[in-house]
Structures are given as C-alpha cells and as structure tokens.
Amino acid sequence: MYSNIYGNAGVVKQEKMYEASESLRKCASQLLAKTYSLKLYWLWENLGVVPKFSAIDLASKRLIGLSNLLFNPEADMMIMDEWEREIKQLLGIYKKENE
C-alpha cells in the first residue's frame, strides 16, 4: 500500500508520490463503488459473506487519509502504519503473524 513511498517521503520523487496518491484515491473510490453496486449488500453483510459497510466506509476514509498524508512532511509515520494495518483488518486481508 505504498509504504515504501510514505516511508521515504523526503527522498521519493514527486511524480511517484502523485502516482501513489492517485492510486490510493482510486482504490477508495472503487471500494465504495463496488460496495454500493453489490445487490442486497445488507443481506450478504448479515450472513458474514462481506465486511460490514461501516468497515468499508472507514477503510475508504483511511485510504483517502493516507493519500493526503503523503504530501505532509510532518506526517506521523506511526499513524500511517497504523492506518495501513487498520485498512487491511477492516477489509479482512490482514493476516496476524501467529496464524
């Protein structure tokens, strides 16, 4: 999720930062669009087939947040790392080390 970009914000070329920012925003947009397009999402959510909508919404917001923080030289790397882990957990793509 571009941790190599935001982890080296002062070193990485602006072009790569813009590319990463655009990609994160596109992912956030597609995540919500695909969620809204899935018919009977509430049913699939209640059956546990898909993540809760609130998790999708927060993951989308965190992706936008990461995109915004890419250009902030005072951004806290710990927050960015935490948000990346949170996004993965919210979407069910995060695997704990002990599993």
C-alpha positions as CSV (number, residue, x, y, z in Angstrom):
1,M,0.0,0.0,0.0
2,Y,2.8,2.3,-0.9
3,S,4.5,2.2,2.5
4,N,7.8,2.4,0.5
5,I,6.5,5.9,-0.7
6,Y,5.2,7.4,2.5
7,G,8.1,5.9,4.4
8,N,10.6,7.8,2.3
9,A,8.5,11.0,1.6
10,G,11.6,13.3,1.5
11,V,13.5,11.0,-0.8
12,V,10.9,9.8,-3.3
13,K,10.3,11.8,-6.4
14,Q,7.1,14.0,-6.5
15,E,6.0,12.0,-9.6
16,K,5.9,8.8,-7.6
17,M,4.1,10.5,-4.7
18,Y,1.4,11.8,-7.1
19,E,1.1,8.3,-8.6
20,A,0.7,6.7,-5.2
21,S,-1.8,9.4,-4.1
22,E,-3.9,8.9,-7.2
23,S,-3.8,5.1,-6.8
24,L,-4.9,5.3,-3.1
25,R,-7.8,7.6,-4.0
26,K,-8.8,5.4,-6.9
27,C,-8.8,2.3,-4.5
28,A,-11.0,4.2,-2.1
29,S,-13.5,5.2,-4.8
30,Q,-13.6,1.7,-6.3
31,L,-14.1,0.2,-2.9
32,L,-17.2,2.2,-2.2
33,A,-18.5,1.9,-5.8
34,K,-18.3,-1.9,-5.8
35,T,-19.9,-2.0,-2.3
36,Y,-22.8,0.1,-3.5
37,S,-23.2,-1.9,-6.7
38,L,-23.5,-5.2,-4.9
39,K,-27.2,-6.0,-4.7
40,L,-28.6,-6.9,-1.3
41,Y,-25.3,-5.9,0.4
42,W,-27.1,-5.8,3.7
43,L,-28.0,-9.4,3.3
44,W,-24.5,-10.5,2.5
45,E,-23.3,-8.4,5.4
46,N,-25.7,-10.1,7.8
47,L,-24.6,-13.5,6.5
48,G,-20.9,-12.6,7.1
49,V,-20.0,-13.0,3.4
50,V,-18.8,-9.4,3.0
51,P,-17.3,-6.9,5.5
52,K,-19.7,-4.6,7.4
53,F,-20.5,-1.5,5.4
54,S,-19.1,0.6,8.3
55,A,-15.8,-1.2,7.9
56,I,-15.8,-0.5,4.1
57,D,-16.6,3.2,4.7
58,L,-13.8,3.6,7.3
59,A,-11.3,1.8,5.1
60,S,-12.2,4.1,2.2
61,K,-11.6,7.1,4.5
62,R,-8.3,5.8,5.7
63,L,-7.2,5.3,2.1
64,I,-8.0,8.9,1.4
65,G,-6.2,9.9,4.6
66,L,-3.1,8.1,3.6
67,S,-3.3,9.8,0.2
68,N,-3.5,13.2,1.9
69,L,-0.6,12.5,4.3
70,L,1.8,11.6,1.5
71,F,2.4,15.3,0.9
72,N,2.6,16.3,4.6
73,P,6.3,16.5,5.6
74,E,5.2,16.4,9.2
75,A,3.0,13.3,8.9
76,D,3.4,10.8,11.7
77,M,4.8,7.5,10.2
78,M,3.3,5.6,13.1
79,I,-0.2,6.8,12.2
80,M,0.3,5.9,8.6
81,D,1.5,2.4,9.5
82,E,-1.5,2.1,11.9
83,W,-3.9,3.1,9.2
84,E,-2.4,0.7,6.7
85,R,-2.9,-2.2,9.2
86,E,-6.4,-1.0,10.1
87,I,-7.4,-0.9,6.4
88,K,-6.2,-4.5,6.0
89,Q,-8.0,-5.6,9.1
90,L,-11.2,-3.8,8.1
91,L,-11.2,-5.5,4.7
92,G,-10.2,-8.9,6.1
93,I,-6.9,-9.0,4.2
94,Y,-4.6,-8.7,7.2
95,K,-3.1,-11.9,8.5
96,K,-1.7,-11.9,12.0
97,E,1.8,-13.3,12.5
98,N,0.6,-16.2,14.7
99,E,-1.9,-17.5,12.1
